[in-house]
């Protein structure tokens, strides 16, 4: 399918879902408020076990709209804490819970620890990329058909020499996690976190992608590691040269939430937007639920995009975010907690 047809279907579907086309240039730079309010759906996607998958959670979603369907990739965890990935698609969010789950460990991606997916269409190569972590490196698979889960290629890794030295020097007792790719007109960038208060960025040229990632730097750091934990997302705001960065933090109450910053460049200085517990980007305190809140955590997720390509463009006029949450009464080890997927919709747009 030609890229133009994919993008046409995407834009039409987004107009139906969120009632807004891409923001005009004059509005984009001022579209984000200094504080946010959201409404949340209930849980939309839950794990589905089968004869070979006894699952406790579905989490870490990435989502795009293409070919008249929503395509969701996510992590799964088993009842014993083993990680894998799943794919599902549906035409409307009301159908998300009934969608068939396709387990990616049954494809060329293979078994073993693979988790935290990010999906995007890399237009220069006419290929879909699925980026994920393996525990020791950032990895990716490719396909020409996002709707065919069996078509993904076997994993390849981004970093030829493994973990960059700067990560080794700063990771402490943390973990190298949550790889996130975004490209500009000249370069592509790979972000990652270390669960030790550091956000990293590596660079390669657009022409050389996915090879050659180097020049790894610390983008941001916190002495309290929980304030800059993991699950970073970087997006370009439609109609502007403004970028939005969000990173998951763990609050003083032990619950997860998101902080946010903006910049005029992917490599520029990040300026605080809504980055505190009192004024968060998204936290249970600024989210309205229908009835009793089903989660106190607003955790790892993905913005609903205004496109599918490597620029990761979002409409700033009415943000939506697919996130993981869980029953506040749940207990146990992190890898067995019962995460579910739900959708946030911004309720205080400036547009």
N, C-alpha and C positions, 0 to 999 in steps of 0.2 A: 504493500500500500504506500502511495506517495505521501511524503511528509505533509504536503499542503492539505491533503484529505484528512490526515490524522488531526492536524491542528484545527481544521474546520469543525470536525466532530467534537473536539474538545471544547471549543468556544461555545458551540451551540448547547452542549450539555451543561456547561457551567452557568450559562444564562438561565437555563431552566432551574438549576439547583439553587443558585444564590441570588438570582435576580439582578445581577450587575455585570456589565462588560468591563474590560480592562480600563483602569482609571486613565483619564486624559492627563497629559503632561502637567498642566497647570495645577491639578489637584493632588498629584502623586506625592510631591515633596512635603505637603502639609497634611496628608491623609491620616498619618498615625497620631493618635492622641498621646498625651504625656502619662495617662493612666488608662487602664483597660477594664471593661466589664464583659462578661461572657455568659451565655446560656449553654447548658450541656444536655445532650440526649442521655438516655439511659444506656446501658451496655448494648452495643450493636453486634459485636462479633465475639464469640466465645470459642474455646478450643473444642475440637471434635476428635475424639479418640477413635481408633479402629483396631483391627487385630494386631497391628504391629506398633501402634502409637498410643500409649496410655498417658494422656496429656493433662497438665494442671493449669497451663496458661497459654494465652496468645498475647504478644506484646511487641514493642519496638516497630510499629507499622511504618511503611512507606506506601504512598498512594499516588496514582495518576489516573486521568480520565482520557481514554483513547478508544476510537472505534465504537463509540456509543456505550461504553462500559467503564465502570470503575474497576481498576486493577489494584489489589491490595497484596503486598508482601509483608510478612511479619515473622518474628521469632516465635517458636514454641518451646515450652519446657515440659519435660515429662514428670511423672510422679516421683522419679528418682533424681530429678534435677538436671537431666541431660538436655542440651540445647540443639535445636534444629530450625528449619524454616518452612513456611507454608505459603501457598499462593491461592487466592480466590478472586472471582470477579462477579459483578452483578450490574444491573442497569439502573437500579435505584437503591438508595440507602435503606428503604423499607424491606428490601430483599436480602440485605447483607447477612442476617442471621441464618438464612436458609441456604446460602451459597455453598457449593461443594468445595471442600478443602483438598488441595493437591499438595502432597508432601514432597518437598524438593530434595530430600535425601534419597528419593527413589529415581532421581534423574542423574545426569552426568555430574551434577554438583557433588553428589555422593554423601556418604554418612560421615559422622564425626562432628566435632564442634564447629558449627557455622551459624552465625547469628547476626542480628542488628542490620537488616538489609536496607539499602537505598536504591531506588530504581529511577532511571532517567533515559531519555532518548538522546544519543550522541549524534547530532545531525551531520557533522562532517563525514562520518563513516556509515551513516544510515543503519545504525545498530542500537539496540537497547542494551544498557549496562545494568547489571545488578551487582552492587558493591556490598561487601559484608566482612565481618571479622572472623578470624580463624583461631584466635588465641595467641598467634605468633606473628601475624602479618595482616595487612589489608589485602583482600582478595576480590576478584571480580569474575563474573561469567557474562557471556553475551548471547543475544539471539536477534533474529530479524522479525520474530513473531511473539510479542508479549503475551498473547492469549493462549499460547501453546506451552504449558509448563515443562513438557518433556524436551523442548528444543534448546534449553540453556546449555551452554558449553561447559566443559570441565573447568574447575577453578584455575586461575593464574594469579600470581601475586604482584602487587605494585612495587614493593621495595626489594630490589635485587639483593641487598645486603642485610635484609631484615630490619629490626628496630633501629632507627637512627640514633646516633650517639647522644644527641641532646635529650632524647626521651630516656635513654638508659641513665643519664646523669641526673634526671629529675623525677623519675617515676617513683622512687622510694619503694614502699610496699604496695603501691597501687597496681592498676591493670591498664594496658594499652587497649582502648576500646572506641567504638562508635565513630567509624570513618565516614566522612561526609565530603562529597565532591561537588564543586561548582566551577564553572568556566566563564571567563570574560571573552573578549574578542581576540586576545593574544595568548593568554595563559589559562591553564586549569590549576585548581588548587584542591588539596586534600587536607581536611581538618581532622583532628583526633583529640581525644582526651586521655588522662591517665589516672583518674580517680584520686589524684593527689594535688588538685588545685591548679592544674596547667591545661591550657588549650594550645594545641600545636597547629601549624600550617606548613605544608610542603607545596612545591611548585614544579610544574613542567609546562612546556609549550602546548598550545592547542594542537599544533601540527604533530607533536610527538606523543600525545596522549594515546594510550595509557602508560607509556613508558617514560622513564627518565625523571621520576619524582625525586627532588633533591631540595637543598636549601631549606631544610626544616628549621623553623623558628618557633619560639614561644610567643603567641599572640597576646595572651592574657594570663595572669596568675593571681592566686589568692593564698594568703598564709593559712587561712582556714579552708581546708580542702573541700569541705561540704558546700561552700558557697560557689564553687566552680567545679561541679561534679562530673557530668558527662552529657551525652545526648545533644550535642550541638547541632543546630541547623543554621545555614546561611542562605538568604534569599535576596533576589533583586526585586525592588518595588517597581511595578510596571509604570512606564511613563516618566521615569526619573533616573538619575544616577545614584540613587540611595540604596544602600544594602541594610538588611535587618539580620542581626545575629541574636539567637536565643540559645541559652544553655541551661540545662537542668541543675538545680541546687537541692540540697536537703535542708529544710528549715529547722528552726530551734525546737519545733515540736516533733521532729523526726519524719515529717511528711515531705514529699517531693513537690517542687514547683519550678516555674521558669522565670529567669531573669532575661532582660533584653537590652540591646544596644543598637545604634545605627552608625553608618559610616558612608562617606562618598566614594569609597573604593574598597574592594575586597582586601587589599593590603594596607588600607589606611588606618587611622586612629579610630577606635571604637568609642563612641560617646554614649554614656548611660541614658537610657530611655525610661524603662520601668524595671529597676534592678534591685529592689529591696523587698524584704518580707512585708513591709507596710505598703509598698507600692510595687507589686509584682507584675510581670507580664501575664502570667496565668497561675493562679493558686486557688485552692478551694475557697478562700476568703473573697475572691472577686468573680466567682462562678455561681450562677443561679441554677438550681436543679428543680425539676418538677417533683414535688413531694420530698421525702427524706433523701438527702444526698447519698448517692450510692457509693461514693468514693471520697476520701480525704486527700488523695494523691492525684496530682496532675503531672503525669510523667511521660517519658519518652514517646515521641510521635512525629508527625509530619504535617506540614501545612498543605491545604488544598491549593494547588498551583493554577496559574492562568495559562499554562503551557505544559509541554512535556519534555522540553529539551534541556541541555546542559547549563543553560543560564539560570534555571530554577526561579523563574519569574512568578511573582504572586500579585494579585490584585489587592492593594492596600485599603480599598474602600469598604470591604466587609470580610474580614479574615475568618477563616475556618481552620480548625486544627484537629486532626485525628490523633487521639492520645490513648495511653494506657492508664487505667485506674483499677482499683480493687475494693472489695468489701472491707470497710474499716475494721471489722472484727477479725479479719484474717490474721493468722500467726504462722510462724514457721521460718525456715531458711529462705533467703531471697530467691533462690532458684526454683523453689516449689510454690511460691505465693500465687494466688489465683487471679492473675491479671486478665482484664477484658478490655476491649477497644470501644471507644465512645467518641462522639464528635462535639467539639466546641464551636460555637458561632458567636462572633463579636457582636455586642449589642450597643456599642457607643461609637460607631463610625463617625468620622468627621465629614464624610462625603454625602 
